[in-house]
Structures are given as C-alpha cells and as structure tokens.
Amino acid sequence: MQIIKEERCIEMGKYMLDHNATIAQVSKYFRVPTSTVYDNVTRHLYLIDTILARKVEEVLAFNKQQRAKRGGNAFAKKVQEQKQ
C-alpha cells in the first residue's frame, strides 16, 4: 500500500511539472480531492524525492503569483466599471 502512495505522489509531481498544472487541475486529472493532491505534492513528496518536491514548489509559487495577479486585475476592472 505504501509503494502505491509513493508512486502516486511522484506521478502527481511529474504531471504538475510537465503541464505547469495547478492543484485543481491535478486533482481533476487524477480524480482525487484537492486536499489529497496538496498533501501529496507538498508533505509526502519531500520524504520521497526532495529534488522533485522543490521543482513542484516552484510551480506552486508561480501559480500562486499568477492567481494574485488575476485577482488584482479583476478588482481593478471592477473598480473601473463602477466609476463609469
């Protein structure tokens, strides 16, 4: 059972790197809850493959940065629409 979990963590990490995917996209692809994906690619992956985990961490940071930009742009657009 433990081997399957380790393989799944590695597969999720590789998928995230190959597709520059978000947690939600990985969750949808593997058909598991987002909390499971998050735990697998952050906590468990560090115990299995540290190098892969660090690369995945970079993807997560990039996705978070993009999400913040989209939120900021949406807010600016909303304010602009309210002024008109």
Order of alpha helices (4+ residues) and beta strands (2+ residues): alpha-alpha-alpha-alpha-alpha
